[in-house]
Amino acid sequence: MRYLNILLMLLMVLFIVVQYNDPDGPLWMIIYAVPAIWAAIAAFRPKLLASQYTHFFLLFCLFAAIGGVIYFWPTSEGWWRQEVWWEAENAREGMGMMIVAIVLLVAWLSRPSTKKTDK
Protein backbone atom coordinates (compact mmCIF):
# COMPACT_ATOMS: atom_id res chain seq x y z
CA MET A 1 0.00 0.00 0.00
CA ARG A 2 2.94 2.30 0.59
CA TYR A 3 3.84 2.49 -3.11
CA LEU A 4 0.22 3.00 -4.08
CA ASN A 5 -0.05 5.92 -1.65
CA ILE A 6 3.19 7.41 -3.00
CA LEU A 7 1.82 7.13 -6.54
CA LEU A 8 -1.49 8.72 -5.53
CA MET A 9 0.32 11.50 -3.64
CA LEU A 10 2.37 12.28 -6.77
CA LEU A 11 -0.80 12.24 -8.88
CA MET A 12 -2.44 14.76 -6.54
CA VAL A 13 0.68 16.96 -6.65
CA LEU A 14 0.48 16.84 -10.44
CA PHE A 15 -3.18 17.85 -10.23
CA ILE A 16 -2.16 20.80 -8.04
CA VAL A 17 0.49 21.90 -10.53
CA VAL A 18 -1.88 21.95 -13.51
CA GLN A 19 -4.30 24.25 -11.68
CA TYR A 20 -2.00 27.27 -12.07
CA ASN A 21 -3.97 28.81 -14.97
CA ASP A 22 -7.48 27.83 -13.85
CA PRO A 23 -9.69 30.75 -12.74
CA ASP A 24 -10.71 28.80 -9.63
CA GLY A 25 -7.28 27.19 -9.34
CA PRO A 26 -6.52 28.15 -5.71
CA LEU A 27 -9.70 26.39 -4.53
CA TRP A 28 -8.83 23.23 -6.45
CA MET A 29 -5.21 23.39 -5.29
CA ILE A 30 -6.49 23.19 -1.71
CA ILE A 31 -8.95 20.44 -2.59
CA TYR A 32 -6.18 18.36 -4.20
CA ALA A 33 -3.69 19.14 -1.41
CA VAL A 34 -5.87 17.42 1.19
CA PRO A 35 -5.65 13.91 -0.32
CA ALA A 36 -2.00 14.52 -1.25
CA ILE A 37 -1.21 15.14 2.42
CA TRP A 38 -3.20 12.12 3.60
CA ALA A 39 -1.56 9.88 0.99
CA ALA A 40 1.85 11.15 2.14
CA ILE A 41 0.98 10.40 5.75
CA ALA A 42 -0.25 6.92 4.78
CA ALA A 43 2.96 6.29 2.81
CA PHE A 44 5.59 7.78 5.11
CA ARG A 45 4.03 7.98 8.60
CA PRO A 46 1.30 5.29 8.68
CA LYS A 47 1.39 5.04 12.49
CA LEU A 48 -0.10 8.54 12.63
CA LEU A 49 -3.27 7.09 11.09
CA ALA A 50 -3.69 4.77 14.08
CA SER A 51 -4.43 7.72 16.38
CA GLN A 52 -8.08 8.18 17.18
CA TYR A 53 -7.97 11.90 16.36
CA THR A 54 -6.22 11.57 13.02
CA HIS A 55 -8.52 8.67 12.13
CA PHE A 56 -11.54 10.86 12.90
CA PHE A 57 -10.12 13.76 10.85
CA LEU A 58 -9.35 11.44 7.92
CA LEU A 59 -12.92 10.13 8.04
CA PHE A 60 -14.18 13.71 8.14
CA CYS A 61 -12.14 14.51 5.00
CA LEU A 62 -13.40 11.35 3.30
CA PHE A 63 -17.05 12.18 4.01
CA ALA A 64 -16.46 15.79 2.90
CA ALA A 65 -15.02 14.43 -0.36
CA ILE A 66 -18.07 12.21 -0.82
CA GLY A 67 -20.20 15.30 -0.29
CA GLY A 68 -18.04 17.06 -2.91
CA VAL A 69 -18.62 14.21 -5.34
CA ILE A 70 -22.37 14.64 -4.87
CA TYR A 71 -22.13 18.43 -5.22
CA PHE A 72 -19.83 18.39 -8.26
CA TRP A 73 -21.41 15.35 -9.95
CA PRO A 74 -21.11 15.96 -13.71
CA THR A 75 -24.36 16.96 -15.37
CA SER A 76 -23.00 16.62 -18.90
CA GLU A 77 -24.33 13.66 -20.83
CA GLY A 78 -21.59 11.10 -21.41
CA TRP A 79 -19.27 12.95 -19.01
CA TRP A 80 -16.86 10.00 -18.91
CA ARG A 81 -16.03 10.30 -22.62
CA GLN A 82 -12.87 12.27 -23.43
CA GLU A 83 -14.56 14.54 -25.96
CA VAL A 84 -17.01 15.64 -23.24
CA TRP A 85 -14.66 16.17 -20.31
CA TRP A 86 -12.11 17.82 -22.57
CA GLU A 87 -14.66 20.59 -23.18
CA ALA A 88 -16.91 20.58 -20.07
CA GLU A 89 -15.46 22.08 -16.90
CA ASN A 90 -18.17 20.55 -14.71
CA ALA A 91 -17.27 17.07 -15.95
CA ARG A 92 -13.59 17.61 -15.07
CA GLU A 93 -14.46 18.98 -11.64
CA GLY A 94 -16.78 16.06 -10.94
CA MET A 95 -14.17 13.52 -11.97
CA GLY A 96 -11.56 15.38 -9.93
CA MET A 97 -13.72 15.04 -6.82
CA MET A 98 -14.22 11.35 -7.56
CA ILE A 99 -10.44 10.91 -7.69
CA VAL A 100 -10.05 12.87 -4.44
CA ALA A 101 -12.55 10.56 -2.73
CA ILE A 102 -10.76 7.46 -4.05
CA VAL A 103 -7.36 8.70 -2.83
CA LEU A 104 -8.80 9.43 0.61
CA LEU A 105 -10.44 6.00 0.68
CA VAL A 106 -7.12 4.34 -0.13
CA ALA A 107 -5.42 6.33 2.64
CA TRP A 108 -8.17 5.28 5.06
CA LEU A 109 -7.83 1.63 4.05
CA SER A 110 -4.06 1.91 4.55
CA ARG A 111 -4.31 2.73 8.23
CA PRO A 112 -2.66 0.24 10.56
CA SER A 113 -4.86 -2.18 12.41
CA THR A 114 -5.60 -1.16 15.98
CA LYS A 115 -6.84 -4.61 17.02
CA LYS A 116 -5.20 -6.03 20.07
CA THR A 117 -4.66 -9.76 19.98
CA ASP A 118 -4.64 -11.90 23.08
CA LYS A 119 -1.74 -14.29 23.35
Contacts in CASP RR format, 6 or more apart in sequence:
PFRMAT RR
TARGET T0000
AUTHOR 0000-0000-0000
METHOD contacts of the structure
MODEL  1
MRYLNILLMLLMVLFIVVQYNDPDGPLWMIIYAVPAIWAAIAAFRPKLLA
SQYTHFFLLFCLFAAIGGVIYFWPTSEGWWRQEVWWEAENAREGMGMMIV
AIVLLVAWLSRPSTKKTDK
1 42 0 8 1.000
1 106 0 8 1.000
1 109 0 8 1.000
1 110 0 8 1.000
2 42 0 8 1.000
2 43 0 8 1.000
2 46 0 8 1.000
2 110 0 8 1.000
3 43 0 8 1.000
4 106 0 8 1.000
4 110 0 8 1.000
5 39 0 8 1.000
5 40 0 8 1.000
5 42 0 8 1.000
5 43 0 8 1.000
5 106 0 8 1.000
5 107 0 8 1.000
5 110 0 8 1.000
6 39 0 8 1.000
6 43 0 8 1.000
8 35 0 8 1.000
8 39 0 8 1.000
8 103 0 8 1.000
8 106 0 8 1.000
8 107 0 8 1.000
9 36 0 8 1.000
9 39 0 8 1.000
9 40 0 8 1.000
9 43 0 8 1.000
11 99 0 8 1.000
11 103 0 8 1.000
12 32 0 8 1.000
12 33 0 8 1.000
12 35 0 8 1.000
12 36 0 8 1.000
12 39 0 8 1.000
12 100 0 8 1.000
12 103 0 8 1.000
13 36 0 8 1.000
15 28 0 8 1.000
15 32 0 8 1.000
15 96 0 8 1.000
15 99 0 8 1.000
16 28 0 8 1.000
16 29 0 8 1.000
16 32 0 8 1.000
16 33 0 8 1.000
16 36 0 8 1.000
19 25 0 8 1.000
19 26 0 8 1.000
19 28 0 8 1.000
19 29 0 8 1.000
19 32 0 8 1.000
22 28 0 8 1.000
28 93 0 8 1.000
31 97 0 8 1.000
31 100 0 8 1.000
32 100 0 8 1.000
34 61 0 8 1.000
34 65 0 8 1.000
34 100 0 8 1.000
34 104 0 8 1.000
35 61 0 8 1.000
35 65 0 8 1.000
35 100 0 8 1.000
35 103 0 8 1.000
35 104 0 8 1.000
35 107 0 8 1.000
36 103 0 8 1.000
38 58 0 8 1.000
38 61 0 8 1.000
38 103 0 8 1.000
38 104 0 8 1.000
38 107 0 8 1.000
39 103 0 8 1.000
39 106 0 8 1.000
39 107 0 8 1.000
41 48 0 8 1.000
41 49 0 8 1.000
41 54 0 8 1.000
41 107 0 8 1.000
42 49 0 8 1.000
42 106 0 8 1.000
42 107 0 8 1.000
42 110 0 8 1.000
42 111 0 8 1.000
43 110 0 8 1.000
46 110 0 8 1.000
46 111 0 8 1.000
46 112 0 8 1.000
47 112 0 8 1.000
48 54 0 8 1.000
49 55 0 8 1.000
49 58 0 8 1.000
49 107 0 8 1.000
49 108 0 8 1.000
49 110 0 8 1.000
49 111 0 8 1.000
49 112 0 8 1.000
50 111 0 8 1.000
50 112 0 8 1.000
50 114 0 8 1.000
55 111 0 8 1.000
58 104 0 8 1.000
58 107 0 8 1.000
58 108 0 8 1.000
58 111 0 8 1.000
59 108 0 8 1.000
61 104 0 8 1.000
62 101 0 8 1.000
62 104 0 8 1.000
62 105 0 8 1.000
62 108 0 8 1.000
65 97 0 8 1.000
65 100 0 8 1.000
65 101 0 8 1.000
65 104 0 8 1.000
66 101 0 8 1.000
68 97 0 8 1.000
68 101 0 8 1.000
69 94 0 8 1.000
69 97 0 8 1.000
69 98 0 8 1.000
69 100 0 8 1.000
69 101 0 8 1.000
71 97 0 8 1.000
72 90 0 8 1.000
72 93 0 8 1.000
72 94 0 8 1.000
72 96 0 8 1.000
72 97 0 8 1.000
73 94 0 8 1.000
74 85 0 8 1.000
74 88 0 8 1.000
74 90 0 8 1.000
74 91 0 8 1.000
74 93 0 8 1.000
74 94 0 8 1.000
74 95 0 8 1.000
75 90 0 8 1.000
76 84 0 8 1.000
76 85 0 8 1.000
76 88 0 8 1.000
76 90 0 8 1.000
76 91 0 8 1.000
77 84 0 8 1.000
78 84 0 8 1.000
79 85 0 8 1.000
79 88 0 8 1.000
79 90 0 8 1.000
79 91 0 8 1.000
79 94 0 8 1.000
79 95 0 8 1.000
80 95 0 8 1.000
84 91 0 8 1.000
85 91 0 8 1.000
85 92 0 8 1.000
85 95 0 8 1.000
END
